[in-house]
Amino acid sequence: MSTTVIPPLEDPVSPYEFPDSRKLHDAAERALDYYLTPAAKIMATPYTPNDMFRVNPQTDTESLLANACESLASATVMLGDFAGLLEGPNRKTLLGIAQVVMLGELAVNQALENVEVKQ
């Protein structure tokens, strides 16, 4: 004769001790989903540039590159200054971002050197 074990109807360690516990759990799950998985929502949305700010299409390449270089140089300085106010991992993250911006600045500088000035 074999005995079949029947599990109890109630879980002795259930987090849902009270009727409102389930509602609280569901609300917490929704909040976590909202704040921890926004990247999937962002990546699913196609990028559409904002029409508020536009670069004049008649602007020559040399001027565009010079302006981009100045903007990147300013961003590098601002990031460096701000990183000086921080410590630990946040400082390292900011310095890493500053380095990426600086590499962009170097690339734009080289592109500026490669531009042939039209006379």
VMD Tcl script that builds the backbone (N, CA, C; Angstrom):
set m [mol new atoms 357]
animate dup $m
set s [atomselect $m all]
$s set {name element resname resid chain x y z} {
  {N N MET 1 A 0.831 -1.170 0.000}
  {CA C MET 1 A 0.000 0.000 0.000}
  {C C MET 1 A 0.884 1.244 0.000}
  {N N SER 2 A 0.716 2.076 -1.023}
  {CA C SER 2 A 1.527 3.287 -1.110}
  {C C SER 2 A 0.761 4.480 -0.547}
  {N N THR 3 A 1.493 5.341 0.066}
  {CA C THR 3 A 0.875 6.538 0.621}
  {C C THR 3 A 1.170 7.726 -0.273}
  {N N THR 4 A 0.146 8.460 -0.572}
  {CA C THR 4 A 0.296 9.666 -1.372}
  {C C THR 4 A 0.297 10.862 -0.430}
  {N N VAL 5 A 1.326 11.678 -0.577}
  {CA C VAL 5 A 1.416 12.870 0.264}
  {C C VAL 5 A 0.617 13.975 -0.408}
  {N N ILE 6 A -0.306 14.525 0.317}
  {CA C ILE 6 A -1.117 15.638 -0.197}
  {C C ILE 6 A -0.577 16.921 0.439}
  {N N PRO 7 A -0.151 17.857 -0.411}
  {CA C PRO 7 A 0.398 19.099 0.139}
  {C C PRO 7 A -0.691 19.900 0.849}
  {N N PRO 8 A -0.298 20.690 1.837}
  {CA C PRO 8 A -1.287 21.503 2.548}
  {C C PRO 8 A -1.886 22.550 1.618}
  {N N LEU 9 A -3.112 22.945 1.895}
  {CA C LEU 9 A -3.782 23.944 1.085}
  {C C LEU 9 A -3.186 25.334 1.272}
  {N N GLU 10 A -2.599 25.568 2.413}
  {CA C GLU 10 A -2.018 26.874 2.684}
  {C C GLU 10 A -0.508 26.748 2.794}
  {N N ASP 11 A 0.178 27.711 2.264}
  {CA C ASP 11 A 1.631 27.755 2.339}
  {C C ASP 11 A 2.005 28.364 3.692}
  {N N PRO 12 A 2.737 27.622 4.547}
  {CA C PRO 12 A 3.039 28.147 5.879}
  {C C PRO 12 A 3.957 29.378 5.862}
  {N N VAL 13 A 4.701 29.603 4.770}
  {CA C VAL 13 A 5.576 30.772 4.689}
  {C C VAL 13 A 5.137 31.730 3.593}
  {N N SER 14 A 3.869 31.813 3.349}
  {CA C SER 14 A 3.350 32.682 2.300}
  {C C SER 14 A 3.502 34.150 2.683}
  {N N PRO 15 A 3.945 34.980 1.735}
  {CA C PRO 15 A 4.035 36.414 2.028}
  {C C PRO 15 A 2.646 37.075 2.032}
  {N N TYR 16 A 1.631 36.302 1.704}
  {CA C TYR 16 A 0.281 36.868 1.598}
  {C C TYR 16 A -0.546 36.502 2.825}
  {N N GLU 17 A -0.038 36.894 3.992}
  {CA C GLU 17 A -0.736 36.595 5.231}
  {C C GLU 17 A -2.072 37.313 5.326}
  {N N PHE 18 A -2.093 38.522 4.823}
  {CA C PHE 18 A -3.285 39.352 4.901}
  {C C PHE 18 A -3.842 39.561 3.500}
  {N N PRO 19 A -5.125 39.832 3.376}
  {CA C PRO 19 A -5.721 40.030 2.043}
  {C C PRO 19 A -5.045 41.154 1.254}
  {N N ASP 20 A -4.584 42.215 1.942}
  {CA C ASP 20 A -3.961 43.337 1.247}
  {C C ASP 20 A -2.516 43.041 0.820}
  {N N SER 21 A -1.946 41.954 1.346}
  {CA C SER 21 A -0.567 41.611 1.011}
  {C C SER 21 A -0.421 41.359 -0.491}
  {N N ARG 22 A -1.389 40.710 -1.099}
  {CA C ARG 22 A -1.349 40.399 -2.524}
  {C C ARG 22 A -1.391 41.681 -3.350}
  {N N LYS 23 A -2.209 42.626 -2.929}
  {CA C LYS 23 A -2.299 43.904 -3.643}
  {C C LYS 23 A -0.965 44.647 -3.551}
  {N N LEU 24 A -0.363 44.627 -2.366}
  {CA C LEU 24 A 0.920 45.289 -2.176}
  {C C LEU 24 A 1.995 44.628 -3.042}
  {N N HIS 25 A 1.986 43.296 -3.084}
  {CA C HIS 25 A 2.949 42.571 -3.911}
  {C C HIS 25 A 2.761 42.926 -5.395}
  {N N ASP 26 A 1.510 42.949 -5.852}
  {CA C ASP 26 A 1.235 43.275 -7.255}
  {C C ASP 26 A 1.689 44.705 -7.578}
  {N N ALA 27 A 1.450 45.629 -6.654}
  {CA C ALA 27 A 1.872 47.017 -6.859}
  {C C ALA 27 A 3.398 47.109 -6.920}
  {N N ALA 28 A 4.066 46.363 -6.055}
  {CA C ALA 28 A 5.532 46.361 -6.067}
  {C C ALA 28 A 6.065 45.782 -7.371}
  {N N GLU 29 A 5.459 44.718 -7.852}
  {CA C GLU 29 A 5.868 44.120 -9.132}
  {C C GLU 29 A 5.705 45.120 -10.280}
  {N N ARG 30 A 4.580 45.835 -10.306}
  {CA C ARG 30 A 4.358 46.833 -11.360}
  {C C ARG 30 A 5.404 47.940 -11.289}
  {N N ALA 31 A 5.718 48.386 -10.070}
  {CA C ALA 31 A 6.715 49.441 -9.904}
  {C C ALA 31 A 8.087 48.966 -10.372}
  {N N LEU 32 A 8.461 47.747 -9.992}
  {CA C LEU 32 A 9.752 47.210 -10.417}
  {C C LEU 32 A 9.819 47.058 -11.929}
  {N N ASP 33 A 8.743 46.562 -12.522}
  {CA C ASP 33 A 8.710 46.427 -13.979}
  {C C ASP 33 A 8.835 47.781 -14.660}
  {N N TYR 34 A 8.170 48.777 -14.100}
  {CA C TYR 34 A 8.193 50.115 -14.700}
  {C C TYR 34 A 9.587 50.724 -14.632}
  {N N TYR 35 A 10.241 50.622 -13.449}
  {CA C TYR 35 A 11.517 51.293 -13.275}
  {C C TYR 35 A 12.724 50.468 -13.708}
  {N N LEU 36 A 12.610 49.160 -13.727}
  {CA C LEU 36 A 13.774 48.347 -14.057}
  {C C LEU 36 A 13.797 47.841 -15.484}
  {N N THR 37 A 12.720 47.965 -16.225}
  {CA C THR 37 A 12.735 47.507 -17.616}
  {C C THR 37 A 12.349 48.606 -18.602}
  {N N PRO 38 A 12.745 49.871 -18.343}
  {CA C PRO 38 A 12.391 50.894 -19.327}
  {C C PRO 38 A 13.220 50.798 -20.598}
  {N N ALA 39 A 14.394 50.170 -20.538}
  {CA C ALA 39 A 15.253 50.093 -21.716}
  {C C ALA 39 A 14.571 49.360 -22.860}
  {N N ALA 40 A 13.824 48.317 -22.554}
  {CA C ALA 40 A 13.131 47.569 -23.609}
  {C C ALA 40 A 12.103 48.452 -24.292}
  {N N LYS 41 A 11.426 49.282 -23.510}
  {CA C LYS 41 A 10.437 50.180 -24.089}
  {C C LYS 41 A 11.110 51.250 -24.946}
  {N N ILE 42 A 12.240 51.766 -24.452}
  {CA C ILE 42 A 12.964 52.801 -25.189}
  {C C ILE 42 A 13.513 52.234 -26.487}
  {N N MET 43 A 14.089 51.044 -26.427}
  {CA C MET 43 A 14.693 50.449 -27.617}
  {C C MET 43 A 13.638 50.051 -28.643}
  {N N ALA 44 A 12.412 49.791 -28.198}
  {CA C ALA 44 A 11.354 49.401 -29.125}
  {C C ALA 44 A 10.796 50.602 -29.876}
  {N N THR 45 A 11.010 51.808 -29.335}
  {CA C THR 45 A 10.501 53.022 -29.966}
  {C C THR 45 A 11.525 53.537 -30.966}
  {N N PRO 46 A 11.138 53.709 -32.230}
  {CA C PRO 46 A 12.102 54.221 -33.208}
  {C C PRO 46 A 12.465 55.673 -32.888}
  {N N TYR 47 A 13.723 56.038 -33.131}
  {CA C TYR 47 A 14.194 57.392 -32.855}
  {C C TYR 47 A 13.699 58.350 -33.929}
  {N N THR 48 A 13.106 59.434 -33.496}
  {CA C THR 48 A 12.710 60.503 -34.415}
  {C C THR 48 A 13.330 61.787 -33.897}
  {N N PRO 49 A 14.169 62.432 -34.678}
  {CA C PRO 49 A 14.826 63.650 -34.210}
  {C C PRO 49 A 13.824 64.767 -33.965}
  {N N ASN 50 A 14.151 65.608 -33.013}
  {CA C ASN 50 A 13.311 66.747 -32.682}
  {C C ASN 50 A 13.537 67.848 -33.715}
  {N N ASP 51 A 12.483 68.425 -34.221}
  {CA C ASP 51 A 12.599 69.477 -35.235}
  {C C ASP 51 A 12.823 70.861 -34.634}
  {N N MET 52 A 12.844 70.954 -33.297}
  {CA C MET 52 A 12.976 72.263 -32.668}
  {C C MET 52 A 14.324 72.906 -32.991}
  {N N PHE 53 A 15.380 72.098 -32.940}
  {CA C PHE 53 A 16.711 72.631 -33.210}
  {C C PHE 53 A 17.267 71.955 -34.449}
  {N N ARG 54 A 17.613 72.753 -35.416}
  {CA C ARG 54 A 18.161 72.213 -36.658}
  {C C ARG 54 A 19.423 72.962 -37.031}
  {N N VAL 55 A 20.314 72.257 -37.680}
  {CA C VAL 55 A 21.528 72.881 -38.189}
  {C C VAL 55 A 21.235 73.368 -39.598}
  {N N ASN 56 A 21.685 74.554 -39.874}
  {CA C ASN 56 A 21.482 75.140 -41.195}
  {C C ASN 56 A 22.167 74.261 -42.243}
  {N N PRO 57 A 21.403 73.728 -43.199}
  {CA C PRO 57 A 22.000 72.839 -44.208}
  {C C PRO 57 A 23.036 73.531 -45.092}
  {N N GLN 58 A 23.017 74.851 -45.138}
  {CA C GLN 58 A 24.000 75.581 -45.950}
  {C C GLN 58 A 25.334 75.779 -45.224}
  {N N THR 59 A 25.413 75.405 -43.946}
  {CA C THR 59 A 26.660 75.575 -43.200}
  {C C THR 59 A 27.726 74.642 -43.763}
  {N N ASP 60 A 28.918 75.192 -43.970}
  {CA C ASP 60 A 29.989 74.373 -44.556}
  {C C ASP 60 A 30.520 73.365 -43.543}
  {N N THR 61 A 31.104 72.302 -44.059}
  {CA C THR 61 A 31.595 71.196 -43.246}
  {C C THR 61 A 32.644 71.640 -42.244}
  {N N GLU 62 A 33.542 72.513 -42.640}
  {CA C GLU 62 A 34.595 72.973 -41.739}
  {C C GLU 62 A 34.000 73.678 -40.519}
  {N N SER 63 A 33.008 74.522 -40.726}
  {CA C SER 63 A 32.370 75.233 -39.610}
  {C C SER 63 A 31.635 74.262 -38.692}
  {N N LEU 64 A 30.952 73.290 -39.283}
  {CA C LEU 64 A 30.243 72.291 -38.484}
  {C C LEU 64 A 31.223 71.498 -37.617}
  {N N LEU 65 A 32.332 71.075 -38.207}
  {CA C LEU 65 A 33.328 70.317 -37.459}
  {C C LEU 65 A 33.990 71.170 -36.372}
  {N N ALA 66 A 34.270 72.425 -36.674}
  {CA C ALA 66 A 34.880 73.312 -35.679}
  {C C ALA 66 A 33.933 73.504 -34.494}
  {N N ASN 67 A 32.640 73.685 -34.783}
  {CA C ASN 67 A 31.666 73.854 -33.707}
  {C C ASN 67 A 31.529 72.583 -32.883}
  {N N ALA 68 A 31.495 71.431 -33.551}
  {CA C ALA 68 A 31.398 70.157 -32.843}
  {C C ALA 68 A 32.621 69.948 -31.953}
  {N N CYS 69 A 33.788 70.317 -32.454}
  {CA C CYS 69 A 35.021 70.165 -31.683}
  {C C CYS 69 A 34.976 71.040 -30.432}
  {N N GLU 70 A 34.529 72.273 -30.569}
  {CA C GLU 70 A 34.425 73.173 -29.417}
  {C C GLU 70 A 33.405 72.661 -28.409}
  {N N SER 71 A 32.289 72.140 -28.885}
  {CA C SER 71 A 31.267 71.592 -27.982}
  {C C SER 71 A 31.789 70.395 -27.209}
  {N N LEU 72 A 32.498 69.504 -27.904}
  {CA C LEU 72 A 33.062 68.327 -27.242}
  {C C LEU 72 A 34.149 68.716 -26.244}
  {N N ALA 73 A 34.959 69.728 -26.595}
  {CA C ALA 73 A 35.995 70.185 -25.674}
  {C C ALA 73 A 35.358 70.767 -24.410}
  {N N SER 74 A 34.293 71.534 -24.571}
  {CA C SER 74 A 33.582 72.101 -23.420}
  {C C SER 74 A 32.985 70.994 -22.559}
  {N N ALA 75 A 32.406 69.989 -23.190}
  {CA C ALA 75 A 31.817 68.870 -22.447}
  {C C ALA 75 A 32.886 68.120 -21.663}
  {N N THR 76 A 34.065 67.944 -22.252}
  {CA C THR 76 A 35.159 67.266 -21.563}
  {C C THR 76 A 35.562 68.032 -20.311}
  {N N VAL 77 A 35.670 69.348 -20.421}
  {CA C VAL 77 A 36.040 70.176 -19.272}
  {C C VAL 77 A 34.954 70.109 -18.190}
  {N N MET 78 A 33.682 70.216 -18.588}
  {CA C MET 78 A 32.584 70.165 -17.606}
  {C C MET 78 A 32.555 68.816 -16.890}
  {N N LEU 79 A 32.730 67.734 -17.642}
  {CA C LEU 79 A 32.741 66.404 -17.030}
  {C C LEU 79 A 33.917 66.241 -16.076}
  {N N GLY 80 A 35.068 66.756 -16.450}
  {CA C GLY 80 A 36.240 66.681 -15.586}
  {C C GLY 80 A 36.044 67.470 -14.301}
  {N N ASP 81 A 35.476 68.667 -14.434}
  {CA C ASP 81 A 35.205 69.481 -13.246}
  {C C ASP 81 A 34.218 68.785 -12.317}
  {N N PHE 82 A 33.170 68.226 -12.886}
  {CA C PHE 82 A 32.155 67.552 -12.081}
  {C C PHE 82 A 32.723 66.288 -11.440}
  {N N ALA 83 A 33.556 65.566 -12.175}
  {CA C ALA 83 A 34.174 64.349 -11.629}
  {C C ALA 83 A 35.047 64.683 -10.428}
  {N N GLY 84 A 35.633 65.883 -10.413}
  {CA C GLY 84 A 36.451 66.308 -9.286}
  {C C GLY 84 A 35.674 66.449 -7.993}
  {N N LEU 85 A 34.352 66.567 -8.100}
  {CA C LEU 85 A 33.504 66.699 -6.916}
  {C C LEU 85 A 33.041 65.356 -6.374}
  {N N LEU 86 A 33.274 64.288 -7.133}
  {CA C LEU 86 A 32.775 62.968 -6.750}
  {C C LEU 86 A 33.902 62.055 -6.287}
  {N N GLU 87 A 33.492 60.937 -5.664}
  {CA C GLU 87 A 34.453 59.925 -5.240}
  {C C GLU 87 A 33.934 58.547 -5.630}
  {N N GLY 88 A 34.832 57.585 -5.674}
  {CA C GLY 88 A 34.443 56.197 -5.871}
  {C C GLY 88 A 33.943 55.877 -7.265}
  {N N PRO 89 A 32.993 54.928 -7.351}
  {CA C PRO 89 A 32.515 54.444 -8.653}
  {C C PRO 89 A 31.869 55.540 -9.506}
  {N N ASN 90 A 31.165 56.490 -8.870}
  {CA C ASN 90 A 30.534 57.563 -9.655}
  {C C ASN 90 A 31.582 58.426 -10.353}
  {N N ARG 91 A 32.673 58.683 -9.661}
  {CA C ARG 91 A 33.766 59.473 -10.254}
  {C C ARG 91 A 34.368 58.709 -11.438}
  {N N LYS 92 A 34.590 57.410 -11.253}
  {CA C LYS 92 A 35.173 56.605 -12.338}
  {C C LYS 92 A 34.248 56.556 -13.545}
  {N N THR 93 A 32.956 56.449 -13.285}
  {CA C THR 93 A 31.987 56.441 -14.392}
  {C C THR 93 A 32.041 57.755 -15.156}
  {N N LEU 94 A 32.047 58.865 -14.428}
  {CA C LEU 94 A 32.080 60.181 -15.066}
  {C C LEU 94 A 33.379 60.393 -15.835}
  {N N LEU 95 A 34.481 59.942 -15.274}
  {CA C LEU 95 A 35.755 60.069 -15.985}
  {C C LEU 95 A 35.776 59.203 -17.245}
  {N N GLY 96 A 35.107 58.048 -17.190}
  {CA C GLY 96 A 34.988 57.206 -18.382}
  {C C GLY 96 A 34.179 57.902 -19.475}
  {N N ILE 97 A 33.099 58.549 -19.073}
  {CA C ILE 97 A 32.288 59.311 -20.044}
  {C C ILE 97 A 33.120 60.453 -20.620}
  {N N ALA 98 A 33.874 61.142 -19.762}
  {CA C ALA 98 A 34.724 62.238 -20.227}
  {C C ALA 98 A 35.742 61.733 -21.254}
  {N N GLN 99 A 36.268 60.536 -21.023}
  {CA C GLN 99 A 37.247 59.976 -21.964}
  {C C GLN 99 A 36.593 59.669 -23.310}
  {N N VAL 100 A 35.380 59.148 -23.293}
  {CA C VAL 100 A 34.670 58.868 -24.552}
  {C C VAL 100 A 34.420 60.172 -25.319}
  {N N VAL 101 A 34.015 61.211 -24.593}
  {CA C VAL 101 A 33.787 62.515 -25.236}
  {C C VAL 101 A 35.096 63.039 -25.813}
  {N N MET 102 A 36.185 62.883 -25.069}
  {CA C MET 102 A 37.490 63.347 -25.543}
  {C C MET 102 A 37.912 62.594 -26.808}
  {N N LEU 103 A 37.623 61.297 -26.864}
  {CA C LEU 103 A 37.937 60.537 -28.081}
  {C C LEU 103 A 37.118 61.048 -29.265}
  {N N GLY 104 A 35.867 61.410 -29.013}
  {CA C GLY 104 A 35.050 62.018 -30.060}
  {C C GLY 104 A 35.643 63.331 -30.527}
  {N N GLU 105 A 36.125 64.119 -29.572}
  {CA C GLU 105 A 36.768 65.397 -29.908}
  {C C GLU 105 A 38.000 65.170 -30.786}
  {N N LEU 106 A 38.806 64.163 -30.439}
  {CA C LEU 106 A 39.993 63.862 -31.242}
  {C C LEU 106 A 39.616 63.446 -32.666}
  {N N ALA 107 A 38.561 62.647 -32.786}
  {CA C ALA 107 A 38.114 62.216 -34.118}
  {C C ALA 107 A 37.628 63.412 -34.941}
  {N N VAL 108 A 36.889 64.304 -34.303}
  {CA C VAL 108 A 36.399 65.493 -35.020}
  {C C VAL 108 A 37.572 66.390 -35.401}
  {N N ASN 109 A 38.559 66.526 -34.512}
  {CA C ASN 109 A 39.749 67.306 -34.840}
  {C C ASN 109 A 40.464 66.743 -36.063}
  {N N GLN 110 A 40.583 65.411 -36.126}
  {CA C GLN 110 A 41.245 64.799 -37.280}
  {C C GLN 110 A 40.420 65.021 -38.546}
  {N N ALA 111 A 39.098 64.912 -38.438}
  {CA C ALA 111 A 38.244 65.175 -39.594}
  {C C ALA 111 A 38.404 66.614 -40.048}
  {N N LEU 112 A 38.541 67.527 -39.099}
  {CA C LEU 112 A 38.747 68.940 -39.425}
  {C C LEU 112 A 40.068 69.145 -40.165}
  {N N GLU 113 A 41.103 68.393 -39.744}
  {CA C GLU 113 A 42.396 68.470 -40.435}
  {C C GLU 113 A 42.293 67.936 -41.861}
  {N N ASN 114 A 41.398 66.941 -42.070}
  {CA C ASN 114 A 41.261 66.312 -43.382}
  {C C ASN 114 A 40.410 67.120 -44.351}
  {N N VAL 115 A 39.650 68.074 -43.849}
  {CA C VAL 115 A 38.755 68.862 -44.707}
  {C C VAL 115 A 39.577 69.775 -45.585}
  {N N GLU 116 A 39.266 69.733 -46.873}
  {CA C GLU 116 A 39.920 70.657 -47.799}
  {C C GLU 116 A 39.102 71.922 -47.852}
  {N N VAL 117 A 39.754 73.043 -47.557}
  {CA C VAL 117 A 39.052 74.331 -47.561}
  {C C VAL 117 A 38.804 74.756 -48.997}
  {N N LYS 118 A 37.520 75.035 -49.287}
  {CA C LYS 118 A 37.153 75.477 -50.638}
  {C C LYS 118 A 37.369 76.983 -50.740}
  {N N GLN 119 A 38.016 77.410 -51.808}
  {CA C GLN 119 A 38.305 78.837 -51.955}
  {C C GLN 119 A 37.466 79.445 -53.031}
}
mol reanalyze $m
mol bondsrecalc $m
mol representation Tube
mol addrep $m
